[in-house]
Amino acid sequence: MESTNSLESSTSWQMKAVTWLGALVNILLTILKAVVGWASGSPALIADAGHSFSDLLSDGVTLWALMLGRMPKDDNHPYGHGRFETIGTLFVAVLLGFTALELGIYAIGSLDQEQSPGWNAIYVALISIFLKELLFWLTMWIGKKEQNRLLQANAWHHRSDALSSVAALIGIGGAQLGYPFLDPLAGLVVSALIMKTAWDMGKQSVDELTDAVTDPEVESQVHQLMSNVEGVQDFHEVRVRRMGSYLLVDLHIEVDGHLTVSSAHQIAERARLRIIQSLPTVTEVLVHVDPEPDPPSKMPDEETQLMRPQDEIEQDIVSVLEQVPQVRKITHIYCHYLHRKLLVHIHVEMEENLIISEARRIAIEAEKLVESIADIQEADVHLELSPH
């Protein structure tokens, strides 16, 4: 137990440390790009400063989500706190969209400028490309090692900032060569990159909040895992939902319809543990057990046409078997609702002085009486020896 806690603590420290490092770099780059861009009159660098600021917001959401998303389940959040991450990401996406719009308007207003930015703007763009690309590889390495999708997404934000700095560098270089309009044009490209990032983040957040299918790869992995679970004859309705950095899985499995409830539960638990142990990002698995394949299509009225409950069936069976005086006691009644038919297995005790042929005749008579009951299509009577 001690080593597990130590490992979790180490993992949490690495993810938080690289995110704090990214936030520090983004603060410095935002200030540096904004100051140099304003002083040198470079709309591209100013727009790039806005992109660095958007990455800073992403770092803030990542830290917030790492803190809240790993809080244990409670009465108000039985599935965990992963959706806090999704809500925060959606908020950042909206904020990014407005930022990109303002930067684009500023760049359009600067298209007729004649001033070329100085060499300081080029140096700042080169520094940004180097630092952001370094952050991308470091964050992605830790994100993949810990299988944390949030950290991997934040790594791509660093990469997008590096690409926007490349666009800014091209624009500034073009202005230095005598084409000043290239600088604000590069600013437009950067604002478009920010808008695309905002759109992608927002769409992903809305998809998660509306339980859209976003992880077909995980569904495929679940299919592979279920094909090797002992006792699972077939499976269907595999559904995967995202809860922040984690996943919830629902599925139906088909088992032998004559199994006991406890045996079927064991198979379902075996299937659940196979998924949990094989897919670390899955935190919750709900397994529904079917004793037979579901019908290909269900009409609303068909879903409500249930057969009579077992208590009523048992009362009718006891009533008709009272007509057979040789039956001393009914020990067990098992009802199997399969293929829209009701099959019953009945264990009875008979008088101990009966010969085998007579006992068999009485059992057949008892089966016919039971099959005369409404809803029962087949009866199977098992004889037990009376205890001395």
C-alpha positions as CSV (number, residue, x, y, z in Angstrom):
1,M,0.0,0.0,0.0
2,E,2.8,2.4,0.8
3,S,4.6,1.9,-2.5
4,T,1.3,2.5,-4.4
5,N,0.7,5.8,-2.6
6,S,4.3,6.7,-3.3
7,L,3.8,6.0,-7.0
8,E,0.6,8.0,-7.2
9,S,2.3,10.9,-5.4
10,S,5.2,10.8,-7.9
11,T,2.9,10.6,-10.9
12,S,0.8,13.6,-9.6
13,W,4.0,15.6,-9.0
14,Q,5.4,15.0,-12.5
15,M,2.1,16.1,-14.2
16,K,1.8,19.2,-12.0
17,A,5.4,20.1,-12.3
18,V,5.4,20.1,-16.2
19,T,2.2,22.1,-16.2
20,W,3.6,24.7,-13.8
21,L,6.7,24.9,-16.0
22,G,4.5,25.5,-19.0
23,A,2.6,28.2,-17.2
24,L,5.8,30.0,-16.2
25,V,7.1,29.9,-19.8
26,N,3.8,31.1,-21.1
27,I,3.7,34.1,-18.7
28,L,7.2,35.1,-19.8
29,L,6.5,34.7,-23.5
30,T,3.1,36.5,-23.3
31,I,4.8,39.6,-21.7
32,L,7.9,39.4,-24.0
33,K,5.8,39.1,-27.2
34,A,3.3,41.8,-26.2
35,V,6.0,44.3,-25.2
36,V,8.3,43.7,-28.2
37,G,5.4,43.4,-30.6
38,W,3.9,46.7,-29.5
39,A,7.3,48.5,-29.5
40,S,8.2,47.2,-32.9
41,G,4.7,47.6,-34.4
42,S,4.3,43.8,-35.3
43,P,0.7,42.7,-35.4
44,A,1.9,39.1,-35.9
45,L,3.9,39.1,-32.7
46,I,1.0,40.7,-30.8
47,A,-1.3,38.1,-32.1
48,D,1.3,35.5,-31.1
49,A,1.3,37.0,-27.6
50,G,-2.5,36.3,-27.5
51,H,-1.8,32.7,-28.4
52,S,0.7,32.3,-25.6
53,F,-1.9,33.8,-23.2
54,S,-4.4,31.3,-24.4
55,D,-1.9,28.5,-23.6
56,L,-1.5,30.1,-20.1
57,L,-5.3,29.7,-19.7
58,S,-5.0,26.1,-20.8
59,D,-2.3,25.5,-18.2
60,G,-4.6,27.0,-15.5
61,V,-7.5,24.7,-16.6
62,T,-5.1,21.7,-16.6
63,L,-3.9,22.4,-13.1
64,W,-7.5,23.0,-11.9
65,A,-8.7,19.8,-13.5
66,L,-5.7,17.7,-12.2
67,M,-6.7,18.9,-8.7
68,L,-10.5,18.5,-8.9
69,G,-10.6,15.6,-11.4
70,R,-8.7,13.3,-9.0
71,M,-10.9,14.0,-6.0
72,P,-12.6,10.9,-4.8
73,K,-16.3,10.1,-5.6
74,D,-18.9,11.5,-3.2
75,D,-22.6,11.5,-2.7
76,N,-23.1,14.4,-5.0
77,H,-20.7,13.1,-7.7
78,P,-21.0,9.3,-7.8
79,Y,-19.1,9.1,-11.1
80,G,-16.3,11.4,-10.0
81,H,-15.4,15.0,-10.8
82,G,-14.2,14.6,-14.4
83,R,-16.9,16.9,-15.9
84,F,-15.3,19.9,-14.1
85,E,-12.5,19.6,-16.5
86,T,-14.9,19.6,-19.5
87,I,-16.8,22.7,-18.2
88,G,-13.5,24.5,-17.7
89,T,-12.3,23.6,-21.1
90,L,-15.5,24.9,-22.7
91,F,-15.1,28.2,-20.8
92,V,-11.6,28.5,-22.1
93,A,-12.7,27.7,-25.7
94,V,-15.3,30.6,-25.6
95,L,-12.7,33.0,-24.2
96,L,-10.2,31.9,-26.9
97,G,-12.8,32.5,-29.6
98,F,-13.2,36.2,-28.4
99,T,-9.5,36.6,-28.2
100,A,-8.9,35.3,-31.7
101,L,-11.7,37.6,-33.0
102,E,-10.1,40.7,-31.4
103,L,-6.7,39.8,-32.7
104,G,-8.0,39.3,-36.2
105,I,-9.7,42.7,-36.2
106,Y,-6.5,44.3,-35.0
107,A,-4.5,42.6,-37.8
108,I,-7.0,43.7,-40.4
109,G,-6.7,47.3,-39.2
110,S,-2.9,47.1,-39.6
111,L,-2.9,45.7,-43.2
112,D,-2.0,49.2,-44.6
113,Q,0.9,49.8,-42.3
114,E,4.2,50.8,-43.8
115,Q,6.4,50.2,-40.7
116,S,8.6,47.1,-40.6
117,P,9.2,45.5,-37.2
118,G,12.8,45.4,-35.9
119,W,15.1,42.4,-35.5
120,N,14.0,42.1,-31.8
121,A,10.7,40.7,-33.0
122,I,12.5,38.0,-35.0
123,Y,14.6,37.0,-31.9
124,V,11.5,36.8,-29.7
125,A,9.8,34.6,-32.3
126,L,12.8,32.2,-32.5
127,I,13.0,32.0,-28.7
128,S,9.2,31.2,-28.6
129,I,9.6,28.4,-31.2
130,F,12.4,26.8,-29.3
131,L,10.8,26.9,-25.9
132,K,7.3,25.9,-27.0
133,E,8.6,22.9,-29.0
134,L,10.6,21.8,-26.0
135,L,7.6,22.1,-23.8
136,F,5.5,20.1,-26.3
137,W,7.9,17.1,-26.3
138,L,8.3,17.2,-22.5
139,T,4.6,17.5,-21.7
140,M,3.6,14.8,-24.3
141,W,6.2,12.4,-22.9
142,I,4.8,12.6,-19.4
143,G,1.2,12.6,-20.7
144,K,1.8,9.4,-22.7
145,K,3.7,7.8,-19.8
146,E,0.9,8.5,-17.4
147,Q,-1.8,7.9,-20.0
148,N,-3.3,11.3,-19.2
149,R,-5.3,12.7,-22.2
150,L,-5.6,16.1,-20.5
151,L,-1.9,16.5,-20.4
152,Q,-1.5,15.3,-24.0
153,A,-4.1,17.9,-25.1
154,N,-2.2,20.6,-23.3
155,A,1.0,19.5,-25.1
156,W,-0.7,20.1,-28.4
157,H,-1.6,23.6,-27.2
158,H,2.2,24.2,-26.8
159,R,2.8,22.8,-30.3
160,S,0.1,25.1,-31.7
161,D,1.8,28.1,-30.1
162,A,5.1,27.0,-31.7
163,L,3.4,26.9,-35.1
164,S,1.9,30.3,-34.6
165,S,5.3,31.6,-33.8
166,V,6.6,30.1,-37.1
167,A,3.8,32.0,-38.9
168,A,4.8,35.2,-37.0
169,L,8.4,34.7,-37.9
170,I,7.6,34.4,-41.6
171,G,5.5,37.5,-41.5
172,I,8.1,39.5,-39.6
173,G,10.8,38.3,-42.0
174,G,8.7,39.2,-45.0
175,A,8.3,42.7,-43.6
176,Q,12.0,43.0,-43.1
177,L,12.5,42.1,-46.8
178,G,10.3,45.0,-47.9
179,Y,6.8,43.5,-47.7
180,P,5.3,45.1,-44.6
181,F,1.8,43.8,-45.4
182,L,3.1,40.2,-44.6
183,D,3.3,41.0,-40.9
184,P,-0.4,41.8,-40.3
185,L,-1.2,39.0,-42.8
186,A,0.7,36.6,-40.5
187,G,-1.3,38.1,-37.6
188,L,-4.5,37.0,-39.4
189,V,-3.1,33.5,-39.8
190,V,-2.2,33.3,-36.1
191,S,-5.7,34.5,-35.1
192,A,-7.2,31.8,-37.4
193,L,-5.0,29.2,-35.7
194,I,-6.3,30.4,-32.3
195,M,-9.9,30.3,-33.6
196,K,-9.4,26.7,-34.8
197,T,-8.0,25.7,-31.4
198,A,-11.0,27.3,-29.7
199,W,-13.4,25.5,-32.1
200,D,-11.8,22.1,-31.6
201,M,-11.7,22.5,-27.8
202,G,-15.3,23.7,-27.7
203,K,-16.6,21.0,-29.9
204,Q,-14.9,18.3,-27.9
205,S,-16.3,19.7,-24.7
206,V,-19.8,19.8,-26.0
207,D,-19.4,16.3,-27.3
208,E,-18.4,15.1,-23.9
209,L,-21.2,17.0,-22.1
210,T,-23.8,15.4,-24.5
211,D,-22.2,11.9,-24.3
212,A,-21.4,11.8,-27.9
213,V,-19.3,8.8,-29.2
214,T,-15.8,10.1,-29.1
215,D,-13.7,7.0,-28.4
216,P,-14.2,4.3,-31.1
217,E,-10.7,3.0,-30.4
218,V,-11.7,2.2,-26.8
219,E,-14.8,0.5,-28.1
220,S,-12.6,-1.7,-30.3
221,Q,-10.4,-2.6,-27.3
222,V,-13.5,-3.6,-25.3
223,H,-14.6,-5.9,-28.1
224,Q,-11.2,-7.6,-28.1
225,L,-11.2,-8.0,-24.4
226,M,-14.8,-9.5,-24.2
227,S,-14.0,-12.1,-26.9
228,N,-11.8,-13.9,-24.4
229,V,-13.9,-13.8,-21.2
230,E,-15.0,-17.2,-20.1
231,G,-18.7,-17.6,-19.9
232,V,-19.5,-14.7,-22.2
233,Q,-21.3,-16.2,-25.2
234,D,-21.8,-12.9,-27.0
235,F,-21.9,-9.1,-26.2
236,H,-23.5,-6.0,-27.7
237,E,-24.5,-2.4,-27.0
238,V,-20.9,-1.4,-26.1
239,R,-21.0,2.3,-25.2
240,V,-18.2,4.6,-24.1
241,R,-18.7,8.0,-22.4
242,R,-16.0,10.4,-21.5
243,M,-15.9,12.0,-18.0
244,G,-13.0,14.5,-18.3
245,S,-9.8,12.5,-18.5
246,Y,-11.6,9.2,-17.7
247,L,-14.0,6.9,-19.4
248,L,-17.2,5.1,-18.5
249,V,-18.2,1.9,-20.3
250,D,-21.6,0.2,-20.6
251,L,-22.2,-3.1,-22.3
252,H,-24.6,-6.1,-22.5
253,I,-23.2,-9.6,-22.2
254,E,-25.1,-12.8,-23.1
255,V,-24.7,-15.9,-20.9
256,D,-26.3,-19.3,-20.7
257,G,-29.9,-18.7,-19.8
258,H,-30.0,-21.6,-17.4
259,L,-27.2,-20.3,-15.1
260,T,-28.0,-19.3,-11.6
261,V,-28.0,-15.6,-10.7
262,S,-24.8,-15.9,-8.7
263,S,-23.0,-17.7,-11.6
264,A,-24.1,-15.0,-14.1
265,H,-22.9,-12.4,-11.6
266,Q,-19.5,-14.0,-11.5
267,I,-19.2,-13.8,-15.3
268,A,-20.3,-10.2,-15.3
269,E,-17.8,-9.3,-12.6
270,R,-15.1,-11.2,-14.5
271,A,-15.9,-9.1,-17.6
272,R,-15.9,-5.8,-15.6
273,L,-12.5,-6.5,-14.0
274,R,-11.0,-7.5,-17.4
275,I,-11.9,-4.0,-18.7
276,I,-10.8,-2.1,-15.6
277,Q,-7.5,-3.9,-15.3
278,S,-6.7,-3.6,-19.1
279,L,-7.7,0.0,-19.7
280,P,-6.4,2.4,-17.0
281,T,-8.4,5.3,-18.3
282,V,-11.7,3.5,-17.6
283,T,-12.9,4.1,-14.1
284,E,-16.5,2.7,-14.2
285,V,-17.9,-0.3,-16.0
286,L,-21.6,-1.2,-16.0
287,V,-22.3,-4.8,-17.3
288,H,-25.9,-5.8,-18.1
289,V,-26.5,-9.5,-18.2
290,D,-28.8,-11.0,-20.9
291,P,-29.9,-14.7,-20.8
292,E,-30.5,-14.6,-24.5
293,P,-29.9,-12.2,-27.5
294,D,-32.0,-9.0,-27.4
295,P,-34.6,-8.8,-30.1
296,P,-33.4,-7.0,-33.2
297,S,-35.9,-4.2,-32.7
298,K,-38.2,-3.3,-29.8
299,M,-41.5,-1.6,-30.2
300,P,-42.6,0.6,-27.2
301,D,-45.6,-1.8,-26.5
302,E,-43.3,-4.9,-26.6
303,E,-41.0,-3.4,-23.9
304,T,-44.0,-3.3,-21.4
305,Q,-45.3,-6.8,-22.2
306,L,-43.6,-8.7,-19.3
307,M,-44.5,-12.2,-18.3
308,R,-46.0,-12.8,-14.8
309,P,-43.6,-12.6,-11.9
310,Q,-42.3,-15.8,-10.3
311,D,-44.3,-15.4,-7.1
312,E,-47.6,-15.7,-9.0
313,I,-46.3,-18.7,-11.0
314,E,-45.2,-20.5,-7.8
315,Q,-48.7,-20.0,-6.3
316,D,-50.3,-21.6,-9.3
317,I,-47.9,-24.5,-9.4
318,V,-48.5,-25.2,-5.7
319,S,-52.2,-25.1,-6.3
320,V,-52.3,-27.6,-9.2
321,L,-49.9,-30.0,-7.6
322,E,-52.1,-30.3,-4.6
323,Q,-54.2,-32.4,-6.9
324,V,-51.5,-35.0,-6.9
325,P,-51.7,-36.7,-3.5
326,Q,-48.4,-38.6,-4.0
327,V,-46.5,-35.3,-4.0
328,R,-45.5,-34.8,-0.4
329,K,-43.5,-31.6,-0.8
330,I,-42.3,-29.1,-3.4
331,T,-38.6,-28.3,-2.5
332,H,-37.6,-26.0,-5.4
333,I,-39.1,-24.1,-8.3
334,Y,-37.0,-22.5,-11.0
335,C,-38.4,-20.3,-13.6
336,H,-36.6,-19.6,-16.9
337,Y,-37.9,-16.7,-19.0
338,L,-36.3,-17.5,-22.4
339,H,-37.3,-16.7,-26.0
340,R,-40.6,-15.3,-24.8
341,K,-41.5,-18.6,-23.2
342,L,-41.6,-19.7,-19.6
343,L,-39.9,-23.0,-18.7
344,V,-40.2,-24.3,-15.1
345,H,-38.1,-26.8,-13.3
346,I,-39.7,-28.3,-10.2
347,H,-38.1,-30.5,-7.5
348,V,-40.6,-32.6,-5.5
349,E,-40.6,-35.2,-2.9
350,M,-42.9,-38.2,-3.3
351,E,-44.0,-41.1,-1.2
352,E,-41.0,-43.3,-0.6
353,N,-42.7,-46.6,-1.2
354,L,-43.5,-45.9,-4.8
355,I,-41.9,-48.0,-7.5
356,I,-39.9,-46.2,-10.1
357,S,-42.4,-46.7,-13.0
358,E,-45.2,-45.4,-10.8
359,A,-43.2,-42.4,-9.7
360,R,-42.3,-41.7,-13.4
361,R,-46.0,-41.8,-14.3
362,I,-47.0,-39.4,-11.5
363,A,-44.2,-37.0,-12.6
364,I,-45.5,-37.0,-16.2
365,E,-49.0,-36.3,-14.8
366,A,-47.6,-33.5,-12.7
367,E,-45.8,-31.9,-15.7
368,K,-49.1,-31.9,-17.7
369,L,-51.0,-30.2,-14.9
370,V,-48.3,-27.6,-14.6
371,E,-48.2,-27.0,-18.3
372,S,-52.0,-26.3,-18.2
373,I,-51.2,-23.1,-16.3
374,A,-51.4,-20.0,-18.3
375,D,-48.0,-18.7,-19.4
376,I,-46.1,-21.9,-18.8
377,Q,-45.0,-23.6,-22.0
378,E,-42.8,-26.4,-20.6
379,A,-42.5,-28.1,-17.2
380,D,-39.8,-30.4,-16.0
381,V,-40.4,-32.3,-12.7
382,H,-37.5,-33.8,-10.9
383,L,-38.0,-36.4,-8.2
384,E,-36.2,-36.4,-4.9
385,L,-35.9,-39.1,-2.3
386,S,-37.7,-38.3,0.9
387,P,-35.4,-37.8,3.9
388,H,-35.8,-40.4,6.6
